Amino acid sequence: MTSASDTLAKQSATAPERSLNQRLDALERANRIRTRRAQLKRDLKAGRYSIHQLLLEPPEFVETAKVFDMLLAVPKYGRVKVNKILAQCRISPSKTIGGLSERQRGELVSLLRR
């Protein structure tokens, strides 16, 4: 048997309901971000965009991207090398670009310049 306080706690733990327009707007925004990130990865791979520039001045659409995924897009950087670099900088593979501290950002850029 559940009490009124249990029911209230369950209701407040769920996400608020969104209207159809809000959901569609969110979906459209997410698709735009994914498209821009995919283009950025192609640009990194082709050498048209610098990983150093990306880390030092990240565009807004890349703030929530994983550092690991962006580094994998750089030529000559595979999973083993990327994991080694992140471990050396004490950065979790699940860390986002926007979540990097100044120390981590600086250390990572200096390691990648070698």
C-alpha positions in Angstrom: 0.0 0.0 0.0 1.5 3.4 -1.0 1.0 6.5 0.9 0.3 10.0 -0.6 3.9 11.0 0.2 5.2 8.0 -1.8 3.0 8.9 -4.8 4.2 12.5 -4.6 7.9 11.5 -4.4 7.4 9.3 -7.5 5.8 12.1 -9.5 8.5 14.6 -8.6 11.2 12.1 -9.7 10.0 11.9 -13.3 10.8 14.4 -16.0 8.1 17.1 -16.6 5.8 16.4 -19.5 6.7 18.2 -22.7 4.4 19.3 -25.5 4.7 17.9 -29.0 6.2 21.2 -30.2 8.8 21.1 -27.4 9.7 17.5 -28.2 10.0 18.3 -32.0 12.1 21.4 -31.3 14.5 19.3 -29.1 14.7 16.6 -31.7 15.4 19.2 -34.4 18.1 20.8 -32.3 19.7 17.4 -31.5 19.8 16.5 -35.2 21.4 19.9 -36.1 24.1 19.3 -33.4 24.8 15.7 -34.7 25.1 16.9 -38.2 27.5 19.7 -37.3 29.6 17.3 -35.1 29.8 14.8 -38.0 31.1 17.6 -40.3 33.6 18.7 -37.6 34.9 15.1 -37.3 35.3 14.9 -41.1 37.1 18.3 -41.0 39.4 17.0 -38.2 40.2 13.8 -40.2 40.9 15.9 -43.4 43.1 18.3 -41.5 40.8 21.3 -42.2 40.3 21.9 -38.5 42.8 21.7 -35.7 42.2 19.6 -32.6 44.2 22.3 -30.6 41.8 25.0 -31.8 38.8 22.7 -30.9 40.1 22.1 -27.4 41.1 25.7 -26.7 38.0 27.4 -28.1 35.3 24.8 -28.5 32.2 25.8 -30.5 29.0 25.5 -28.5 27.7 22.5 -30.4 30.7 20.5 -29.4 30.7 21.3 -25.6 28.7 18.1 -24.8 30.8 15.8 -27.1 33.2 13.3 -25.5 36.8 14.2 -25.7 37.6 10.6 -26.6 35.3 10.7 -29.7 36.8 13.9 -31.0 40.4 12.6 -30.5 39.5 9.5 -32.5 38.6 11.7 -35.5 42.2 13.0 -35.6 44.4 11.1 -38.1 47.0 8.7 -36.5 45.0 8.6 -33.2 43.4 5.2 -32.5 41.8 3.9 -29.4 45.0 2.7 -27.7 46.8 6.0 -28.3 43.8 8.1 -27.2 43.3 6.1 -24.0 47.0 6.4 -23.2 46.9 10.2 -23.7 43.7 10.6 -21.6 45.2 8.5 -18.8 48.4 10.5 -18.8 46.3 13.7 -18.4 44.1 12.1 -15.8 41.0 12.6 -18.0 38.1 10.1 -18.0 37.2 8.7 -21.4 33.6 9.8 -20.8 34.6 13.4 -20.1 33.0 16.0 -22.3 34.9 18.8 -24.0 32.9 21.4 -22.1 33.6 19.6 -18.8 37.4 19.8 -19.1 39.2 21.9 -16.5 41.8 24.5 -17.6 44.5 22.1 -16.3 43.2 19.2 -18.3 42.7 21.3 -21.4 46.2 22.7 -21.2 47.8 19.4 -20.5 46.0 17.7 -23.3 46.9 20.4 -25.9 50.6 20.3 -24.9 50.7 16.5 -25.1 49.0 16.6 -28.6 51.5 19.1 -29.9 54.5 16.8 -29.4 
